[in-house]
Amino acid sequence: MNCIDCKHHEVINDKDPDDWFCDDDVAVVCKLSPCTPDTKSRYRSDHSSFRRVASACRPYRLRAESETPKWCPL
């Protein structure tokens, strides 16, 4: 199984703050797994109120980097 196939995933912007070439990076978060956002972090995926499955992903690698984690609530 892959989180991309789950209706509870969300793809969010996760652009690299130091590398303009990676300004289209994305992250995958699980909307069933809340977490405390780290609003002081420079990385956008840390600002999410949902647990990250994958971060700093190139868009074409999204499926490959979104394998279902062991902590999956389903």
C-alpha positions in Angstrom: 0.0 0.0 0.0 1.0 3.6 -0.6 -0.2 6.7 1.2 -0.9 8.3 -2.2 -3.7 5.8 -2.7 -5.3 6.7 0.7 -8.0 9.4 0.8 -6.6 10.7 4.1 -3.3 12.0 2.6 -2.6 15.5 1.6 0.2 16.9 -0.6 1.6 20.2 0.7 4.2 22.6 -0.6 7.6 22.0 1.0 9.9 24.2 -0.9 13.6 24.3 0.1 14.3 27.7 1.8 18.0 27.6 0.6 17.7 26.1 -2.9 15.7 27.8 -5.6 15.9 24.7 -7.8 13.9 22.8 -5.2 11.1 25.4 -4.8 8.6 22.9 -6.2 9.4 20.2 -3.5 6.3 18.8 -1.8 5.5 16.8 1.3 2.9 14.2 2.1 1.0 14.4 5.4 -1.6 12.1 7.0 -4.8 13.9 7.9 -5.6 11.1 10.5 -2.4 11.7 12.5 -2.3 15.1 14.1 1.0 16.5 15.5 2.2 19.7 17.0 3.4 22.2 14.3 6.9 23.6 14.7 6.3 27.1 13.5 9.9 28.2 14.2 11.2 25.7 11.7 12.5 27.0 8.3 10.9 24.0 6.6 7.2 24.3 5.6 6.4 20.6 6.2 7.2 21.2 9.9 4.5 23.8 10.0 1.8 21.2 9.3 -0.5 20.1 12.0 -0.5 16.6 10.6 2.3 14.0 10.8 4.6 13.8 7.8 4.8 10.7 5.7 7.5 12.2 3.4 9.1 15.6 3.1 11.4 17.4 0.6 10.1 15.2 -2.2 10.6 16.0 -5.9 7.1 15.9 -7.4 8.0 13.0 -9.8 9.2 10.9 -6.8 6.1 11.4 -4.7 4.8 7.8 -5.0 8.2 6.2 -4.5 8.8 8.2 -1.3 5.3 7.7 0.2 5.4 4.1 1.3 2.9 3.5 4.1 4.7 3.9 7.4 4.5 1.5 10.3 2.6 4.1 12.4 -0.2 4.3 9.9 -3.5 4.5 11.8 -5.3 2.3 9.3 
